[in-house]
């Protein structure tokens, strides 16, 4: 990179700015937003089955206990919208306002908020690992059963996780 060359902002600047504006207005401890394109999560967004509210959250939580612990408020889903659009920014704000810390943008990527960049990354990473576990089972020819509702409820109770 040339030292004097201007650096163009990300095309997702509208979402980053809108969300940060909300976080500051709410007095949220969250100070960072992360947008990335985790392959397995994006792949799952190509199936209508996983776009219903909280369907993907419940499946991902059931794959490995750490998913429930690292992303206790679940994964919001925003239907496909033009990348970089103010509409996508507004839909992301809405999903975060419904209580999610991570939002999946259909056929695009994820947007996460947290107190620091490593916490935001950990949420996305653990969600994507759960997606990898699910897809690995499917690739081996079976439907992964995941943890039962009882097992997930026990986990939430023991670790004082929010109920969703």
C-alpha positions as CSV (number, residue, x, y, z in Angstrom):
1,X,0.0,0.0,0.0
2,X,1.3,3.5,-0.9
3,X,1.6,5.7,2.2
4,X,-0.4,8.6,0.7
5,X,-3.0,6.4,-1.0
6,X,-6.5,7.0,0.4
7,X,-8.1,4.1,2.1
8,X,-11.7,3.5,1.1
9,X,-14.1,2.7,3.9
10,X,-15.8,-0.7,4.0
11,X,-19.0,-1.0,1.8
12,X,-20.7,-2.0,5.1
13,X,-20.0,1.4,6.6
14,X,-23.8,2.2,6.9
15,X,-24.3,-0.8,9.1
16,X,-21.2,-0.1,11.3
17,X,-22.1,3.5,11.8
18,X,-25.8,2.9,12.5
19,X,-25.1,0.1,15.0
20,X,-22.4,2.1,16.8
21,X,-24.8,5.0,17.0
22,X,-27.4,2.7,18.7
23,X,-24.9,1.2,21.0
24,X,-23.7,4.6,22.2
25,X,-27.3,5.9,22.6
26,X,-28.2,2.9,24.7
27,X,-25.2,3.2,26.9
28,X,-24.2,-0.3,25.8
29,X,-20.8,-1.7,27.0
30,X,-20.3,-3.0,23.4
31,X,-17.7,-1.0,21.6
32,X,-16.9,-3.0,18.6
33,X,-18.6,-4.4,15.5
34,X,-17.3,-7.2,13.4
35,X,-18.4,-8.1,9.9
36,X,-17.0,-11.3,8.2
37,X,-18.0,-14.1,5.9
38,X,-17.8,-17.5,7.7
39,X,-18.2,-20.1,5.1
40,X,-20.3,-22.7,6.9
41,X,-22.8,-20.1,8.4
42,X,-23.2,-18.5,5.0
43,X,-23.7,-21.9,3.4
44,X,-26.5,-22.7,5.9
45,X,-28.2,-19.4,5.0
46,X,-28.9,-20.8,1.5
47,X,-31.5,-23.1,3.0
48,X,-35.0,-21.8,3.9
49,X,-35.1,-24.3,6.7
50,X,-32.6,-22.2,8.7
51,X,-34.0,-18.8,8.0
52,X,-37.0,-19.1,10.3
53,X,-36.5,-17.1,13.5
54,X,-34.3,-19.0,16.0
55,X,-34.3,-22.3,14.0
56,X,-30.6,-21.9,13.2
57,X,-29.9,-20.7,16.8
58,X,-31.4,-23.8,18.3
59,X,-29.6,-26.1,15.9
60,X,-26.2,-24.5,16.5
61,X,-26.7,-24.4,20.3
62,X,-27.4,-28.1,20.2
63,X,-24.2,-29.1,18.4
64,X,-21.8,-28.3,21.2
65,X,-22.3,-26.8,24.7
66,X,-19.8,-23.9,24.1
67,X,-22.1,-22.4,21.5
68,X,-24.8,-21.8,24.0
69,X,-22.3,-20.3,26.4
70,X,-20.4,-18.1,23.9
71,X,-23.5,-16.9,22.1
72,X,-26.2,-17.0,24.8
73,X,-28.6,-14.6,23.0
74,X,-28.6,-16.5,19.8
75,X,-28.2,-15.7,16.1
76,X,-30.5,-13.3,14.4
77,X,-31.2,-13.7,10.7
78,X,-31.7,-10.9,8.2
79,X,-33.1,-11.8,4.8
80,X,-31.0,-11.0,1.8
81,X,-30.6,-7.3,1.1
82,X,-28.2,-5.4,-1.0
83,X,-24.8,-5.3,0.7
84,X,-23.8,-1.9,1.9
85,X,-27.4,-0.6,1.8
86,X,-29.1,1.5,4.4
87,X,-31.9,-1.1,4.4
88,X,-29.4,-3.8,5.5
89,X,-28.1,-1.4,8.2
90,X,-31.7,-0.9,9.4
91,X,-32.5,-4.6,9.4
92,X,-29.3,-5.3,11.4
93,X,-30.2,-2.6,13.9
94,X,-33.6,-4.2,14.3
95,X,-32.2,-7.7,14.8
96,X,-29.8,-6.4,17.4
97,X,-32.6,-4.5,19.2
98,X,-34.5,-7.8,19.5
99,X,-31.7,-9.1,21.7
100,X,-29.2,-10.8,19.4
101,X,-25.4,-10.1,19.6
102,X,-24.7,-11.8,16.2
103,X,-26.8,-11.4,13.0
104,X,-26.5,-13.6,10.0
105,X,-27.0,-11.8,6.7
106,X,-28.6,-14.3,4.3
107,X,-26.2,-15.4,1.5
108,X,-23.6,-12.8,2.7
109,X,-22.0,-13.0,6.1
110,X,-22.4,-12.1,9.8
111,X,-22.3,-9.0,11.9
112,X,-21.4,-9.2,15.6
113,X,-21.1,-6.7,18.4
114,X,-19.4,-7.1,21.8
115,X,-17.2,-5.3,24.3
116,X,-13.9,-6.0,22.4
117,X,-12.9,-7.5,19.1
118,X,-11.8,-10.8,20.5
119,X,-15.2,-11.4,22.2
120,X,-17.0,-10.6,19.0
121,X,-14.7,-12.9,17.1
122,X,-15.2,-15.7,19.6
123,X,-18.9,-15.5,19.2
124,X,-18.7,-15.9,15.4
125,X,-16.0,-18.5,15.6
126,X,-17.9,-20.8,18.0
127,X,-21.1,-20.4,15.9
128,X,-19.2,-21.3,12.8
129,X,-17.6,-24.3,14.5
130,X,-21.1,-25.5,15.5
131,X,-22.1,-25.1,11.8
132,X,-19.1,-27.2,10.8
133,X,-20.1,-30.0,13.2
134,X,-23.6,-30.0,11.8
135,X,-22.4,-30.0,8.2
136,X,-19.8,-32.7,8.9
137,X,-22.5,-35.0,10.2
138,X,-24.6,-34.3,7.1
139,X,-21.5,-35.0,4.9
140,X,-21.1,-38.3,6.7
141,X,-24.6,-39.2,5.7
142,X,-26.6,-38.6,8.9
143,X,-28.7,-35.9,10.5
144,X,-26.9,-34.8,13.7
145,X,-29.2,-35.2,16.6
146,X,-27.7,-32.4,18.8
147,X,-28.4,-32.0,22.5
148,X,-31.9,-32.4,23.6
149,X,-34.0,-29.4,24.9
150,X,-33.6,-30.8,28.4
151,X,-29.8,-30.9,28.1
152,X,-29.8,-27.3,26.7
153,X,-32.1,-26.1,29.5
154,X,-29.9,-27.7,32.1
155,X,-26.8,-26.0,30.6
156,X,-28.6,-22.6,30.6
157,X,-29.6,-23.1,34.3
158,X,-26.2,-24.2,35.5
159,X,-24.4,-21.4,33.7
160,X,-27.0,-18.7,34.3
161,X,-27.6,-18.1,30.6
162,X,-30.5,-16.1,29.4
163,X,-33.6,-18.1,28.4
164,X,-34.6,-17.8,24.8
